[in-house]
Structures are given as structure tokens and as C-alpha cells.
Amino acid sequence: MNLFTTYLRFANRSLQYWSGLRLPFRMSWFVNSECQIRCGGCFFFSRSFPRGEPLSTSQRFELVDQLIELKQPYLTLLGGEPFRCKDLFPIAQRSMAGGIAVEVTTNGLDISEQDLERVDGSFFKIWISVDGPKEAHEANRGPGTYDRAMYSLKQLISRRKYTRVGVSTVLNRHNASQMPDFLRMLHDIGVEQICFKDNLIPSLRVDDETLMITLDKIKQIKKEFPGFIRQEMEFLEELPGLRQDGHARCFLDKHLHIALLPEGTVSACVSFPVPIGNVKEKPLVEILKPGPKERYAEAAQCPGCTRSDSMFFLRFLERPWKAFLPSQVAKLIYTL
């Protein structure tokens, strides 16, 4: 796996879209539903995602082979807590060997010393979920979780050679005002990249005034440390507006970013359950064929999408030929 291969696959996806074949730019695979905590902002456990018998090891490997055959550009592994999945490393290594850029998102609580040694080179990138300073983090994730997550983060930073180490954080009412200072601390200890998400759980969402103040400070940090904040400047500038008219930016039927659940259900939305098939019953490429818009009706329950990746991938679809320009190569690699 190399970044240029990943770029070519992203560019090819835009051409496939215009030819009528809608395959995902990104796929988030919830490899298991086991987790030792219940975070207040976790959409996986707060939504009515289908539950059932998880995919077997052989079914997981068969799915990986399908993704390799489809030349999937990017794959995110998460849970639950993915480090509780016995097949995590084999899935990642098989996918990477097939040219797929693989990242994993973890709460950092269950990474053993042996796993810490295995991470480097097994993934393109690893994200540790840390939701701000200790008090803010533990208000959302529970006592004792901050120190353990930060231990894993610092250990991974000290051992990295090939795998990029980042922090994934969800903006919420507990951490928004402290976020700028927290980001500078992460930069100082050697974190390569930070990824923001806007909380979709209403009770935890940041009020609009605090959000605006926080985003202004975050944009300044992005200018100071190029490449440190994953989201594009356009996303940080447009986030307040996205909250109000998010449905206008819903791209379910385009399959830009799909979710695969532990028992094989494919959801057209990563944050809300919109089942469109199950890989136990038919190949993924068959599931992703364009279908009637009625099957996406459940998305109407969504409060509005604020996902930066959908905005980013849409630009590939608007002008597919531009995806092959050198400037787009640099932009994609910078974002990844």
C-alpha cells in the first residue's frame, strides 16, 4: 500500500460514479460490538443498529478479498472496541497487502504491550479517541479512561516508524472551550494529526456561540501547524451552517461512505442505521447497485449531517477530471 495507489483509487472512484457504478470512497467496518465502556456520544450504542451473530473469521476474510477485488481506496476499522476483535490484525494486514489504506480507531484502553509492538506497519494510521483534557474526557467516557488512553497514545508515538498516530475527538459541551489548549498540548507531545467530529447527540452538542468561538481558535491553529488538523479549512468555516441545513448535504444514495456492521449488515449511513443489504446474503458490489430512493427514507430521522468526508469526496464527483490534477493529488495526501 502506498499513498499514490490510494490517490489513483480515489480518482477512479469518481470516474466509476459517472459511469453508473457507485462504490464507496471510504468504508467504516465495525468489526465487533464489544466495548468496555459506554461513551455518552457514541452513536453505535445509541442507535438501533442491527444486532446478530457476528461474521465468522472466514466470512471476514472473504469480505476483505471482495474489497481488494473492488480496489477499495480506504478502510476504517472500529467497533465496539476493535482491539477486542481477534481478527483485527489479520484483517488489517490482508487489506494493506491488497493495496487498501487501513486506519483503526480505538479508545486505547485494551491495547496490550504485545499489540503496541504489532501496530506499527499493520495500519496506515491509528486514531486514539481522546475527548479533551482529563476532566472533559472522563465526563464522557468514565473515570480512569484518560490516563490509559494517553499512555497508549504516548507509547505508540514513541514506537512509530511507518504507522501514523493521530487523535480523534468529538466536539461536545464538556470540551469545546478547552479544545484549543488541548490541541496545542497534543502537537507538543508529537501527535501527527487530529480529527474532529461534531456530536450528533443533541444533549451533548456545543451551543452555537461557543462553537463559533472555538472554531475561530481552531482555524488559527490549523494555519500555524499545516497538516495537523485533518479537516479542511472549508469544513471548519461551514460547520455552523451545516448544522442548520445538513439534509441538503446528505449523499446516501451516492454511497460515498458506507458502514459495515459486525453481523454483516451494510448501512448507507455511518452514523444512522440505513440497511441496504447483508454481505452474508449477497456480494457487496451487488448490494451497492443503485436502488429506489425509498430505501433511504430512514435517513429522515437524522438531525443533519456534518461529516467532513462527504464534503471532501463530493468535490471529486463534481468535476471527475480534476481528480487527476497534481494539485488534487497533493490535497488528498495532505488530508489523509
Secondary structure as UniProt FT lines:
FT   HELIX           3..18
FT   TURN            19..20
FT   STRAND          26..30
FT   TURN            40..41
FT   HELIX           43..46
FT   HELIX           57..69
FT   TURN            70..71
FT   STRAND          74..78
FT   HELIX           82..84
FT   TURN            86..87
FT   HELIX           88..97
FT   TURN            98..99
FT   STRAND          101..106
FT   HELIX           113..119
FT   TURN            121..122
FT   STRAND          125..129
FT   HELIX           134..141
FT   TURN            143..144
FT   HELIX           145..159
FT   STRAND          164..171
FT   TURN            173..175
FT   HELIX           176..178
FT   HELIX           179..189
FT   STRAND          193..198
FT   HELIX           202..204
FT   HELIX           208..224
FT   TURN            226..228
FT   HELIX           233..245
FT   HELIX           246..249
FT   HELIX           252..254
FT   STRAND          257..260
FT   TURN            262..263
FT   STRAND          265..267
FT   STRAND          275..278
FT   TURN            279..281
FT   HELIX           284..287
FT   HELIX           293..301
FT   HELIX           308..318
FT   HELIX           320..324
FT   HELIX           326..335
//
